[in-house]
């Protein structure tokens, strides 16, 4: 076996960083204010060219070629079932379908994960009993998810939409008490997360300031002061886990949780 490759046949980390100098990370956002997250900071550190695309603001999605290393689709205020109002969501799902067929690494976060699930054939809706998740909640890994997450961990949530089944052909990795689908993998390198490991305190504070009173008082939502207090307790560990996940996602290594010494 070539020492510069792992058992998946994809480049190891040393070659990955060298390749990043000539490759792009496509970052699909639904709000231009949401461009200060952990995932883009990680990609910048790795040397990728960051290609920010906001279809909601009229940006066209590019062609997929060998210069594209991976695709991250972020969350947004839009809902998957609002495609008639926001037709660019259909464009994004067609784009995701091409990426999946070409085995381009994909990471969908919140709305991005829902779009990935819908692309794979699942309907996405609000919780049947009106539940929401705003704040930090216990992510409960499946048996397969234990390899990725380790023991249950607190993750940041910001959604009321997000009720769907694990897509056919995908592997369920974890859920919460109220939203059973929180993480899945499709193929070797496409992941959908309902939670927000990419968001630090700055982003959370911005979301709280913008969130309507109706959303904040939905069944299951945590008060704003609790969200900020929990952030001080759980954000560092979640961020460390996420950076390790990104390393493994793009290097092609099997992702394995490792407990801190």
N, C-alpha and C positions, 0 to 999 in steps of 0.2 A: 504494500500500500504506500502511495506517495505520502510523505510526511506533511506535505502542504495541503492534503485533503483529509476529510474525515470519512466515516463509513457511508455517508449519504452520497458521496461523489461530488459534493460541493466544496468550494475552497475553504481552507482553514482561516483563522482570524488574521494571520500575517498577510496572506494574499488578499483577503477581503479588504483590509485597509488600503493596500496598494491599488486594488481595483476601484475603490471608492473615489479615487481622484479623478476618474474618467466617467463616473456614473452618476445618474440622477436619482434622487428620492422624490417621488411624486406625492405631494401633500395636498389632499383634497379637503378644503374647509367649506363651511356654510356661513361663515361670518369672518370678515377680515380682522376683527379684533382678536380672534382666537389663534394667534400665531406666536405664542410665547410658552410653548409646552415642553415637556420632557422629551417627547419623541423627536421633535425637530432639533432640539438641542443635542440629543444623542447623535442624530444623523450628521449634524454640522461637525461635531467632534471627530466623527469617523472619516470626514473628508468628502462626503457626498455633496454634490450640487443640489441645493434645495429648490425644487420647482413647485411653488405654491400656486394652486389652482382653486378658484372660487366660482363654480358654475352658477351659484345663486346671484353672483354679480356680473354674469355674462361671459365669464371665461370659457373657452372651448377646451374640451379634454383632448390631450395630444394622442398621436399614434403611439402604439407600444412597439418598442424596438429594443435592441441589445443595450442601449444606453440607459435603460430603466432598470435600476436595481430592485426597487420595491415600491409599494403603494400603501399609503396610510390614508384611510378615510375617517374623518373626525365626526363628532357629534354635531347637533344643530337643533334649532327650535322646530324644524319641520318634522312631520310624521310620514312614515312610509306610505300610508294610505291617502296621502294628499298629493298624489302624482298629477292629478288634473290641475291642481292649483300651482304646483311646482314641477313642471314637466322636465326640468333638468335632472330630477331624481331618476327618471327613466333612462336618461343618458348615462348617469352614473352606474346604473345597474347593467346596462349593456357593456359599459367599459369594464366593470367587474367580471362579467361573463367572459370577455376576451382575455382578461388577466388570468382567470382560473384555467381557461383552456390552454393558455401558454405557460402555465405553472409559474407565473410571476409571483413572488412573495407578496401577500396582501395582509394588512391588519385593519380591521374595522372596529371602531370605537363608538359605543352607544348607537347613535343613528347609523354610523358606518357598519357596525355589526348587524343591525337590523336590515340594512340594505343588502348585506351579504347573504343573510338568511333568506330574504325575499328572492334574491337572484337564484338561490338554490331551491326555490319552490315553496317556501313557507309564507303563510299570511302572518302579518304582525299587527297587533292591536293593543289597546289599553288593557289593564288588568280587569278581569270580569267582575271583581268586587270593588273596583275603584281605588285600589291600593296605589301608592307611589313610594319611591325611594329617593330621599334627599338627605345626604349625610353619609356616615360610615356604617356599613352593615357586614355581617359575617358571611364570607364566601365559603361555601361548603363544597370541597372538591369531590368529584367522583373518584372511583378507583383509578381510572386513567389520569384524572386531574391531579392526583397526589404527586405524580412525577413532575408536574409543572408547578404546583402551588405549595406542596408540602402540607402542613397542618392547616386547618381553617384560618383565614386571615381577614382582617378588616379592610374593606375596599370602599372607595369613594363612589357614590351613586348620585345621579342627577337626572331622574326620568320618572315619567308615569306611563309612557308608552314603552312597550318592550315585552309583550306577552306573545310568545311563539314557541313552537316545538323545535327540538334539534333537527336540522335539515337532514333529509335522507342522504346517506353516504358520509355524514359528518360524525365526529366523535365528541360526545358531550364531556365537558371538563369540569363543570361546576355550576352551582346555583345558589340562590339565597332562599330564605324561608318563604318569601312572598312571590319571588320571580324565579321559577326553577331553571330557566335558561339564562345563564350568565356568561358562559364561555364555551366555545366549541372550536374544533379544528377540522378543516376540510383538506384532505390530501396532506402533503408534507409541510406546507408553508403558508396556508391561509387560515387566519384566526379571526374570530369574532368575539369581542368582549362587550358586555353590556355596561360594565363599570368603567371608571375613569382613572387608570393608573398614570396617565400622562399629565394630569392636572395637579399643580401644586397650590400653595395657599393663595397666591396672587389670582389664579384663575377661579378658585373657589369663592374668594371674596367678590370678584366681579359677578359671578353667577348669582350669588345671594342678593347683591344690590339690584340686579335686573329682574329677579324672579317675582312673578305676580303673587299677591297675597293668597289668591285662590290655590295656586300650585303649592305654596309653602304650607298651607293648612290641610292638604289632602291627607287622607287616612294613611298612616305609616310614615309620613314625613317627619324628620327631626327638626326641632326649632333651630333657628340660625345660630344662636349662641352655642348650642351643643355641637353643631357642625364645625364651628371654628375651634372649639375646645378639643374635639376629637381629632381635628387636623394636627394639632400640636403633638398628639400622642402617636398617631398612626402614619402620618405622611412620610416620614423618613424611611421606615421599613418598606412601605409600598413603593416608594421611588427606587430604592435599592433593588427590590425584586424586579421592577419593570426594566431597569437598565440591563440586568442580567438576561431577562427575557429577550430584549432587543438584540443583544450580542448573539445569542443562540439562534434566534429567528433568522437573522441575515447571514450567519456563518454556515447554517445548515446542520449545526450540531444538534443532537437530541437535547431537548431542554429538560433539565433535571434540577429540581429544587435542592439547594444545599443549605442546611441550617448553619447559622453563624456559630463560630467557636465560642 
